[in-house]
Amino acid sequence: MALIEARHLTKIFGSYPKKALARLKAGATKEQLLTETGHTVGLHDVSISVERGEIFVVMGLSGSGKSTLIRHLNRLIDPTEGEIVIDGVDILGLSIRDLEMFRRQKTGMVFQRFGLFPHRTVIENVAYGLEIRGEPRSSRRARAAEWVATVGLAGYDDQYPSQLSGGMQQRVGLARALCTDPEILLMDEAFSALDPLIRSQMQDQLTELQARLRKTIVFITHDLDEALRLGDRIAILKDGTLSQIGTPAEILLNPADAYVRAFVKDVNRARVLTVDVVMKPPPLRLTDETLEQALAEMQRRGAEIGYVVNARGYRGVVTRDAVSAAIAAHRAPTVADIAVGAPSIAPNASLAEALPATLSSAFPVAVIGADGALQGILSADRVGEILTPQPETEPLEKEAAE
């Protein structure tokens, strides 16, 4: 069961949202509703499911509804219609007191503009969530100091936000969100106010922390490169509606509509996609067969090459001609004895890293895991197929500010 389930969320901003909702359900468009009633559609029938321990990225242009969506998940906004179930609890049914406890214990939030208290020091900002929980000063400062060090700010405990760079301030914000050990981390355009280099460093740090902490993270961004870099899965919103949910590879390789195709058409696929998502199964695996058995199997399968594996892992490649020649020369007892070493690549390598090996090899390159096992193959033709640009589509529409 997913940790977060948002089902059929619709949010209409205005004085009479229920009446506007009826118009929307009757077929009125977002533009018609705004013109005729003055109501704004923030979300329309959006459903997402977020698994435990994943980074779920919600992305879209300004006005797409992404910030509206994340604010529903800790009830900073209530929907006009829909359900929100977190860890089996319908949070729309929580009392004010229970909602406060939910926010303090279950979720942490990192904001675009840092949201730090200017009159509090770094360690006081980080410890704030523990303070409002009522934890003793000594224990909360000790835990806050650990998180300050974890985000690379050891020695800055007694500095004030005004004394820190933007990147350092955002590290404080991240440490503050993590200090209460929330199960869910909500990050609303958390890195978008940072310079490109600092932003990249923060993305690296979040990735490193997530590898250790395995939090459930909902990350909002308007930047596709950031979404592809961070997301286990990505939801793309347009005008308050959901265009597609998928892994980065699914979004790139199988865009659901023209809007998503326009988003991804200029992405450098060679840098983003990894070998494991595009490799194919080996056409023929050979083990410790005799040469005669190997030749018979290759003939039966119509295979000109075979990939040889045994108890020690991947051994190399053989051709049908090489097996026939070895039989005629009585050269070797098994096919593993004549296997030829060939280039191999790791499954987590990018296509950019894999391309030289595929171009230089006479055979599709073997994909070998850390345990030495053969996981698949990758050919130059397959890489070329994946990297071929999509047909041109119309440009993205310019949207109103959110």
N, C-alpha and C positions, 0 to 999 in steps of 0.2 A: 504493500500500500504506500502511495506517495505521501511525503510529509506535508506538502501544501497542495490543496485542491481548490482552485477558483473556478466556479462553474457558472457559465452564462452571465457574466457580469455586464451590466449596462449601467452607465452613469451619465445622467443628464443634469447639467448645471442650469439653474434658473428658479423662478418663483413657484412654478407649478410643474415639477418634473413628472408626476404621474400622468397628468394630462398629455404632456409632451411625449411620454413613453407610448401612450395609446396611438398617437399620431405616427410615431416611428414604426410601431408594429403594423400599422395600416399601410405602410409603404412610403412614407415621407422620407426624403433624403436628409442627410445632415445639413446641407445647405438650405433646403426648404424649411426645415425646422427653425434654423437660425433666422431666416428672413421673415417667416410668418409669425413666429412666437417669441423670438428673442432668446430661445433656449439653445444651449450648446451641448452637443453630444461629445462627452469625453471618451466613453467606451461603449461599444455596441456588441453584445453577445460574445464576450471574450471568455474563453475557457483555457486554463493552463493547469498542468500537473507537474510538480517539482519533486524529484526524488531526493531522498536523504543523501547528503554528502556530495551533491553535484553543484557546479556553478551554472546557473540558469540565467542566460543573458536575455534581456528584453531590449530590443533596439528599434529605432525608427527615427524619422526626421522630427523636427519641432512640430508640435501639434498632433503627433501620432497617438498620444494617450499613454505613453510609457511611464511617465512620472505619476499620472493618475492611477495607473494600475498598481504600482508598488506601494502607493499610499493606502490602498485598500488592504494590504496584507497585514498592517498593524492598526488598521481602522483609524488612521488619520482622516480618511474619507470613508463614508458608508455608501454602498451602491444603491442606485435607484431600484435595481432588481438583480437577483443572483444570490449565490451561496459562496461562502469562504469557510473551508474546513481545514484546520491545521492540527496535525497529529491527532486526528479523530474528533476534534472539538469544533463545533460551529461557533466561530468567534463573533458572529453577528448577534448571537444570543447572550453574550457575556454581559454581566452587570458592569457598572463603572469601576467598582472595586476589583472585580475579576479581570477586567481589561487592563487595569494598571499593573496587576501582578503578571499578566501575560506579557506585557511590553517590557517589564523589568527583568523577567526571568527567561523568556523564550526568544526574544529578538534583540538585536543591536542594529543601529542605523548609522551609516556614514554619509555625510552630506557633501554636495558639490562645493559649497563655500565654507567647509571645515566645521562651522558651528561651535567653535571653542569659546569658552568664557574668557574674555580678555583680562579680567582681574584675578584669574586663578593661574597658578603656575602649571607647568607641564604635568607634574605628578598629581596635582590637585584636579586637573581636568580629566586625567585618565582614571582617577579613583572616584569620579563623581557618581557613577552608577552604583558603586558599592556603598557610597555614602548615603544615597537615598534609600538603599536597602536597610540601612541601620547597622552596617558592620563596624566594628571598633576601628579607631583611627590607625592603630599600629598594624593591624592585619591588612587593612585596605591599602595602606601605603606600601607595605611589603609586596603585595600582589601587583599593585600599579607599577612599582619599580621594575618588576620582572618583565612586564609588557613594554615598558619604555625601552628597556634593553633589547627586547625581542625585535622591536621595529627599528633598531639601530640608532637610538637616541640616548644611550647611556651617557651620563654626564650633563644632560640638559634638564634634569629633573626640576630644578628651581628657576628655570628660565620662563619668561612669559611669552604668550603667542606672538606678540609684536616683535620679539627678538629673534623669531625663527623665519626661515624661508617658507614659501608656499608648500613645497614638498615636505618639509619637516612638519609643518602644521597638519598636513593631511596624514602623516604618520601618527601624530598624536591622536587625531580623530579615529584612525583605525585601531590604535591601542585602546582607546576609551571604549570602543564598541566591543572589542574582544575581551576586555578585562572582566566583564560580568559573566563570561563563558556562555554566551547565548548559543542556542542550537541553530538559530537562523540569523544570517547577516544580510541586511538590506542595504544596498549601496546605490544611491541615486546620483548618477553622473559624477561619481566620486573623484575621478581623475581628470575630468574635462577642463578644469580651471588651471591645470598645471602646464608648464612648458613641455614640449615634446620629449626631451631627454629625461626629465624628472618623471613624466608620465610613464615612460617605458620602464624606468626603474621601479616605480610603484607597481606596475603590472607584474614585473618579475618577483617582487616581494610578495604580492598576493598569491602568486602561483606557488612560491616556496612555502608560504604559511599553510596554504590549502593542502599541500602534499602531506603535511604533518598533522593538521588539525581536523581535516575532513568536515568542515562546516557545510551547512546548506546555505548557499549564497545566491541571492537574486540580485543581479547586477544590471543597472540601467545605463545605456549608452546610445549616442547617436552615431558612433564611429564603428564602421564595419570591421576595420582592421583590429580594433580592440575586442570586438565581439568574437571574431574568429580566433584570436589569440587566447582569450580567457575561457570561452564558453564550452562546457560539455555539450550543452544544447542551446539553441538560439530561437527566440520567438521574434518574428518581425511584424510590427504593427504599422498600419496605414490608416489615417483618418479614424482612429478609434476601433478599427476592426483588425482581426488577426489574419495575416497573409499566409504565414507558414511557421511551423515549428519543426526543427530538425537539428541534427549534428552539423558542425561546420562543413563536413564533407557532403552531407545531404543537401544543405543549402546551396553549396557551390555547384554540385554536379546535377542536381535535380530541382532547380528553382520552380516554385509552384505556379507563378504567374509572371506577367510582364513586369510588374513592379519589382519583384525580387530579382528577376533577370537583369533589370536595369541597375539594381544595387550591386550585383556581383560581377558584372561584365568586365570591369577593369581590375579585378583582384588578381594579384600575382599568384596563380595557383601553385606554381612550382615551390614557392616559399611556404604556403599554407598547408597544402595537402601532404600527408605522409604516406610512405610506401604501403603500410598495412591496410589502408582504406581503398587502395586501387589495385593491389596485387591480385593475381589469379592462382587457382590451385595448380600444382604441377601436372602436366599432361600424363606423366607416367613416373611412378616411384618404383625403383628396383631395390631389393634388399640383398641378402646373401645368396641369391640364385647362382647356379652354375651358369657359365656362358651360354650353354645350350638352352637353359630355361629362360634366360634373359632375352635371347634372340627370338625364341618362340613367342614370348609375351609381347615384345616390340612388334613382331609381325602381326600378331592377333589384333593389337590395338592400332596398327597403322602408324606407329610412332617412330620417327627418325632419331629422336634423342630420349634419354632417360636420366632421371636424377637419382643418384645412388645414396641410400641411407642404410645404416646398420646400427648396432647397439652403441657405437661410439658417436653417432650423429651423422651429419651430412658428410659424404665422402667425395662428391664431385659429379661430373657429367660423363655419360658415354653416348656414342653414336652407334647406330645400327651397323654401319660399315666397320667401325672399330671392333665391335663384338664379333662380327663375321671374320675379320682378319685375325683376331686373337684365337678363335676356334681353329682356323686353318693352320695357324702356327703352333698350336698346342702351348700357348704362352702362359696361361693363368688358370687357376681352378675356379675362381668366382669373379663376378662382374665388379665387385669392389676393388679387386686387384688392378683393374685397368682404368678405373675412374680417373678422369683428368680434373685437377683443380681448376676452378674458374672463379671470376669475380663474384662476390656475394655482398649483400647489403643487409642492414638491420631494418626491422619493421618500422621503427620509429624515425627513420631518416626521412628528411623532406625529399620531395621529388627533385628539387634543385641539387641536393647532395647525391641523389641516386643517378641522375642523368648521365654523368661521365661513364659510369660503369656500364650502363645499358648500351651506350653508344659504342663502347670499345669491345663489347663481348659478341662473339659469334652466336651465342645462345641467349635465350631469356635468362636473366640473372637470378640466382637463387636468393631467396629472402630467408635469413637464418636468425632465429631467436637467440636470446642470451644463453639458453641451455644447449645451443648447438643444433637444435632441431630445425628441419626444413619446414617453413610455414607457408611458402608460396613461391611464385616466380613473378618477375617483372621484365617486360620486353621494352625495347625502344619504341615499337609501334604502339604499345599500350600507353606509354608516357606521352607520345605525340597525340594520341586520341584525347587524353585527359586535358592536355594543355592547349588544344585547339580552341580559339575564341568562339564564344557563342555568337549567333546572328545578332546584328545590331537591333536595338529596341529603342522606343521613344525615350527621351530623357525624363528623369524624375520630375514630378511636379514640384513647384515651389509652394511650400505650405506655410500656413499662418503660425505665428509664435504660440507656444503652448502656454 
